[in-house]
Amino acid sequence: MAALLRLPLFVLIAALTGLSMLLPAAYASVNNNDEMARTFLYSGLLVLVVAGLIGLATAANPPRARPRDALLTMLTVYAGMPLVMALPFAESMPDTGLFNAWWEMTSALTTTGASLYSADLLPMPLHLWRAMAGWMGGFFILAAATAILAPLHIGGFEIMAQPYGRREQYERLPRSADPLDRNPHLSTPGFQTVLAHPHYRLMRSAVEVFPVYAGLTGALWVILLVLGDPGLVALCRAMGTLSTSGISPVLGPPGTSSGLPGEMAVFLFLIPALSRRFWPGGGELRASDRLIDDPELKMAGGFVALVALSLFARHFLGAIESASAPEGSSEMLYDLRNGLAAFWGGLFNGLSYLTTTGWTSIDWQGARAWSGLTSPSLILAGLAMMGGGVATTAGGVKLLRVYALARHGQREMERIVHPNSVAGGGQIARRLRREGAYLAFIFFMLFATSIALVVALVSIQRIEIETATILSIAALTNTGPLAAAIPLSPAFQATAGIASAPWEGWSGLPVFTKAVLAGAMILGRMETLAVLALFSPQFWRR
């Protein structure tokens, strides 16, 4: 362990990335794709050799560990590691180019899931590599959330951070004359031990998260295999579900082979993306002692049910006038079957886009055929902006921040009726309504400003404002499939480009626009507050 702590964190992650390239190499070799197997094998060996040389050169004189180095390394991983991952991709697809390969891997590592290629244009080993990159990106954010973001009180942890760095229920608050030190464990010399080392914290968090993360992925893989999905499709679908990357190796809905049972299994495994309490660590984010009272889960259930019921009612009213049963079948049974299918399609898509995964139900288009109405897919963009749980693999604003704003608004309305009332709820509820809502509003405004800035940069090229808005939201919320789910207008098709059917307009964008959207993916994955912390003078003085 001491030897590993002397190495730069980026070198360790690069070495693990080189080792992971051996799995696509083995898969390609088994499927008699010897050229691609050699590409992945040589790329993995090259990365391992270079990482080993850099490790030997830096191990003799390791720099002193500082808290800001971990956040800088996190930014370096999301910006630089895709370049390492792009080596076998660019070599396997010579017409892609290194920039497009870097963009593809950036999309995968940030769990965005957008692709420059239609699924039928990529060989299966590259699909496996994209899915693995998304899976590793989800694992990294789960480990980094508690090891890097939590000590700095960013990434959602600021909502539930204990004032003065202590637990109020056990210790009294300090007097006003006492110095305010929100991070004593980062500055007090007594805590400068190996336990406070950023690398050690990240390794310890990774060891705790990996068994659960890998176990759930393996369990879903086996379930999908039993239900009829092909081996690689089931594996990519399992990794895309747990990492919320939404990467699929097939055209159309990935659940075509396993059908409704497969979608039900994926639905259950998407629930861990709604709350950090399902993963090791993150105890500071538990806003309730009981699972049934978890505000993130209650809000997610309410929003998903509301969206599903609204879409069902809309399709039901449209089906009254337009739908007709085929010959030889009962009209009542026909409407009942299609109605239930429409409700399930809305329910599945609601949870999928709320967790920023982007899977589409096989019944989503069936509801449209039943009612004769187009599906209002813009609702999915609102769900993706809301996002899943704090410190999970999901992107977006996050449910806990929305909950804090909702509770603050509720309290303000109560004060209009009863100005002198005293609100209850305990210390956690008070913190959410006051400091939590204040910080959540700041983040929400930063998120809205980020959307406006990205839209402005994307619109520098000759791209319609609707196209720029959809692409910007898809990038900032890390929901790449969102762009393909929105009904396209002629202007949208003309300004985003068409690579194939279904829509894969990312490949038709100019280089500058792709670079802006790649930066938006990284910004959305790390969150705006974490990036702004790098520009704070106080952060650099610690």
N, C-alpha and C positions, 0 to 999 in steps of 0.2 A: 504493500500500500504506500509506504514512504517513497518508493521509487516512482510510482505513478504520479504522486503529488508533485514531483519535481518537474514533470513534463507539462508543456502548455496544453490546455484543454482542447484546443483546436486540433492539435496533433493526435491526441487520443481518439477524438471523434473521427478524424480522417482515417486512422488505422482501422477502426471498427467498420467504416464505410468500405475500405478496401477488402476486408474479410467478407462483408456481405455481398460483394460482387461475385464471389465464388458460387453462390446459390444459383443465380441466372446462368452462370457458365455451366454448371452441372445440368441444369434443366435443358439448356440448348444442346449439350452433348448427348443427353439421353434421347432427344428428339432428332438426332442426326443433323443438327445444324452446327457443323463443326466450325465454320468460319465465325459465327457469332459467339460460339463458346470460347474460341481463342481470343476474340476481342475482349470479352469480359474477364477472362483469365489474365491476360497481359495487363489490362487496365488495373485490375486488383493488385497484381504483383507490383506494378509501377507505383501505385499509391502507397502500398506497404513499405516499399524500399525508401521512397522519399520521406514518408513519415518517420521511418526508423532513423534515417540520417539526421533529420531535423531534431528528433528526440535526443540522439546522442550529442548533437552540438549544443543543445540548450540545457541538458540535464546537469552539466557540471556547474553551471552558475545560474540557478533558477531565480527569477525576480521575486521580490517580496509580494505576497498575495495581498491584494486590496479589494474591497467590496465592489468597486466600480469595474474591475477587470472581468468579473463574472457577467455583468450586463453587456459589456463590450464584446465578450466572447460570444454571448447569445446572438448579438447582432451580426457578428462575423460568421457564425454558423449559418444563419439564414441567408446571408448575402454571398458568402464565399464557398460554402460546402456544395451548393448546386453546381458550381464550376467543376468540382472534383467528380461529382456524380454524372456530369455531362460527358465525360471522356468516352465511356463505352457507347453512350447514345449517339454522339456525333460520329464516332467511328463506324457504328453499325448502319447509320443513315447518312451517307456522304452528302446527299443533297440538302441536309438540314442546316449544317453550319454550326459552329460552336455557340454563337449567340442564341440561336433558336433552341439548341439543346440545353443551354443554361436556363433559358426562360421556361422550358418544359420541366426541368428539374426544380426550379424555383416554385413553380405552381404545385408540384407534387410535394415538396418538402414542407411548404407552408400549409398543406392540406387543403389547397384551393381546388385542385382537381380539374382545372381548365387544361385543354390540350390543343396543340396546333394541328393534330392529325385526327382524322376519323379513325374509329376503332378498327375498321377493316383494312387500314393501310399500314398498321404496325405489326411486326411479328410478335408471337406470344412471349418470347423472352424479354422483349422491351416492355410489354404490358406488365409482366411480373416485376421488372425493375421499377417501373413507375409506381406500382402498388406498394412495393417495399419502401420506396422513398417516402411516400405518404405515410406509411405505417411508422417508419422511424421518426418522421417529423412529429407525428402525434405523440409518440413515446417521449420524445425530447421535451415537448412543451409540458407534458404531465410531470416529468421529473424536474424541469427547470422552474415550474410554478412555485413549488414549495422550497426549492433550494436557492433560487436566485431572486425571484420576484417577491416572495413573502418577506424576507428580511429587509427589503427596501420599501415595503409597503406600497407596491404598485401592482398592476395587473389584476385589480379587483380586490386585493387584500387590504387596500386602503379603506374600503367600505366598513370592514369589521375590525380594523386595527384598534388595539387597546390603547387608550390615552396614557401618555407618560410612560409607555412601555411596561406596564404592570397590570395585573389582574385586579379589577376593582372589587370583586366579591371577596377577595382574601386580604387585600391591603388597602389602607386608606389612601386617598389622594394626597399628594404633597401640597404643602402650603405654597402660596403664590410666590414667596421669596425663594423657593427651591429652584434650581436651574432646570430648564426643560430639556430633556434628553430623550428623544423618541426612539433612538436606536443604541442603547447602551452596550448591546452585545457586539456592535460593530466598532466601537471606539474605546471601550474600557480595556486597558492593558491586561487585566486579569482574564479576559476572554480570548486573548490572542493565542489560542492553542490549535492543535490539529483539528479539533472538532469544529472550529470556526472557519477553517480553510474552505474557500468556495468550491474547489474541486472535490474535497471530501464530502461536503454537503450534497453536491450533485450526484456523486457516486452512491452515497447512502440512500438518497431519494430514488435513484434508478433501481437499486437492489430491491427496494420495497415495492415499487410500482411494477417492475417487469413481470413477476410471476402472475399477478392479477391480469395485467394487460395481455400477455401472451396466452394465458389460460383461457380468457374469454374469446380471444381470436381463434384459438384452436377448437374450442367448443362450438363456436358458430360455424367454423369450417366443416367440422364433422356433421353437424346438423344439416347444412346445405347439401353436403354430399349424399346423405341418406335420403334427402327430399328430391334428388334428381339433378342437381346442378353438376356440370362437368368439373373435374378436379381443379383446374387453374381458375375457372370462373368462380367457383366457390371460394377458393383461397383469396383471390383479389377482392371479392365481394365482402368477405369477412374482414380483411385488412382495411378496406375502404369504409366499413361500418364503424369499427372501433376507433379508427383515426379520424372519422368524419371527413375524409378526403373525397369520397364519392367517385373514386377512380374505378372504371369498369372496362374490361377487355372486349365487350360486345356492343353492338349497336342496339339502340332502343333500351327499354327497361331491362335491367339485368336479371329480374326474377321470372323471366319467361319459362325457364325449364322447371324450376321448383314451384312456381305458381303461388297461390294464396298462402299455403303453409310456409313457404320460404319467406314471403314478405312478413308474415306474423313473427317468425323467428328474428328477422332483421329489426322489426319494430321493437321487440323486447330488448335487443342488444343496443339499441340507440338510446335507451333510457339513461345509462351511465353518463352520457354527455350532457345531462340536464343538471347535475349536481356533483360537486366535488366529494360529497360524503360517501359516494360509492367507490372512491379510490383512496389508497393510503395517503396519509398526510392531509394537510389543509383543514385541520381542526378549527382554526381561527374563523373559517367561513361557515361554520354550522350556526345558522341563525335560529335553530330550534333543537331541543334535546331529542325529540321524537321524529321519526321518519315521516309520519303522517302530517306533521305540522311544518314540514320543510317549505319555505315560501317559494323557492325556485320550482319545486315539483308541482305545487298547487297552481302557480301561475302558468306553467307549461301545460298542465292538464286542462286548465280553463281555456287557454288560447287555442290549443289544438282542437278541443271539442267544439269551441265556438266556430272556428273556421270550417270544420267538417259539417256541422249542422247548417251553417249558412250556405255552403256550397250544395249540400243535399237539398235544402229548401229551394234554392234557385233552379237546380236541375229538375226537381220534382214539379215545380210550376210550369217549367218549359215542356216537360214530358206530357202534361195533361193535354196540351194542344197538338203536339207534333208526333209523339211516339205512338206506334201501333205494333201490335204483336204479330209475329210471322204466322203463316198459315199452319194449322195443326197444333198450336200451343195456346194455352190459356192466357188471356190478356192479364189477369190478376197475377198469375205466377210470373209472367214475363216482367211486369212492372215491379213486383217485389224483388225478383232476382237482380234486376238492373238498379233498383233503388239501393239495395244493400251494397252492391258493387260500387255505386257512386259514393256512398257514405264511407266505405272503406278506403277508396281512392283519396278522398279528401283528408281522412284521418291519417293515412300513411304519409301523404305528401306534406301535411302540416307538420308532423314530427320530424320528417326528414329535412325540411328546409329550416325549421326552428333550430335544429342542431347543426345547420350549415353543411349537411352531408350532400344533399342534392339528388338522392335516389328518387325516381319517378315510379309510381305504382302502375302495374299493368292495367288497372281499372281506371286510370286517370282519363285516358282518351275514350274509354267505354262510356263514361258518364256523359261525355260530349255527344257521342253517337246516340245515346238514349234520349237526351232532351233536345238535341238539335241546336244547342247553345255552345258558344265557345267558353272554355274554362277561364275564369278571371285570374290568370296566373300572376298578376301584379300583387295579389295577396301574398304570394310566396316571397316576393321581395321584401315585404314588410316583416314577415317572420324571420327571414335571414338577417335583416338589420337588427332585430331584437336579439337574436342569438341564443345560445344555450347557457350552461352553467359557468360560473366563474372558476378559473383554474382548471378547466377541462379542455378537451381537444376542440370544442366548438368555438366559432368566432362570433362576430357581432358585438353589440353593446353589452350584452349579458343580462340574464334575467334578474340577478340580484340588484343591479343598478336600476332596472325598471321598477322593481318592487320598492326600493327605497324612495324613488320619486313618487310612486303611487301612494305610499303611506304618508309622505309629507303633504301631498295634495289633499288626502283625506283629513289629515289633522288641521290643515288650514281651513277647510270647509267647516269642520267642527267648531273652530274658533270664531267663525262668522256668526254661528248660531249662539254659541256660549263663549263669549270672549274671556271669561275668567275661569274656564274649566281647566282641570288638571288631567292630563292624559296618563293612562297607565301603560302596562305592557312590559315593564322591567327595563333593565339597562340596555339590553340589545335593541329593543324596539325604540327606545329613546335615541340611541346612537344612529339607527337607520333613518329615523325621521329628521334628525338634525344634521350632524356632521356627514353621515352617509349620503343623505339626499343632496347636500351641498357639493360633495365630491362627485356624486353621480351626475349632477347637472353640469358640472365642469367637463366631465368626460363626454357627456352627450353633445355639448356644444363643440368640443374638439373634434368629435366624430363627424358632426355636421359640417364643420369647417374643412375637415379632410376630404369629405365628399365634394364640396364645392371646389376645392383646390385641384383635386384630381380631374374633375369634370372640365375645369378650365384648361388644364394642361392637355387633356385628351382632345379637347375641341380646337386646339391650335391647328391640327390637321383638318382636312375637309370631312369632318364627321358630324352628323346631326346630333343635336343636343339630347334626343331620346336615346340614341345609341351610346353616347358618351356616359349618360347617367346610368344606364343599365350595366355597362361594362365596369364603371367605377364602383358601383354597389357590389357587383359580383366579386371584384378584386378585394375591396376593403373588408368585406364580410367573409372572405375565404370560401365562397360558394360558387365555384366555377360553373357547374351545371345550370346555375340560375339563368344565364344568358340564353341558353337553349330552351328554357321552359317558358320564356315570355313570348307571346304571339308577335310575329314579326310584321312590321309594316314595310311597304316598298322602300321607303327611305332608309329604314333600318338595314334591310338587306343590301342596299346599294352602298352604304357607307361603312359597313363592317366587313363585307366580303363573304363569299360563299366558297368553302373548300369542298364540301360534299353534303350529302343528305344523311342524317339530320344536320342541322346547322352547326358548323364549326368555324364561326367567323373570326376566331382569334387569329388564325393564320393569315387572314386578309388585311391585317392591320399594319401600318408602317412601323419601322424599327423604333422610332422615337416613342410612339404610342405604346408599343410593347414594353419598352424600358420603364415608362411611367407606370404602367399597370403592374409590372413586376415589383417596383418599389412600393406600390399600394398594397400588394399582397404581403410583403414583409412588414409594412407598417400595420396592417390589419392583424397580422399574427402576433406581433410584439405588443401592440396597442400603443396609442399615441402618447399616453403618459410616460411609458417606459422610454420611448424615443426622446421625448422632451426632457426627461431626466438627464440625458447625456449632455444637454446644453445648459444645465444648471450649474452655476459656480459653486454652490454649496455641495453638490454631488462630487465635484472634483477635489474639494478640499478635504473630504473625509478620509 
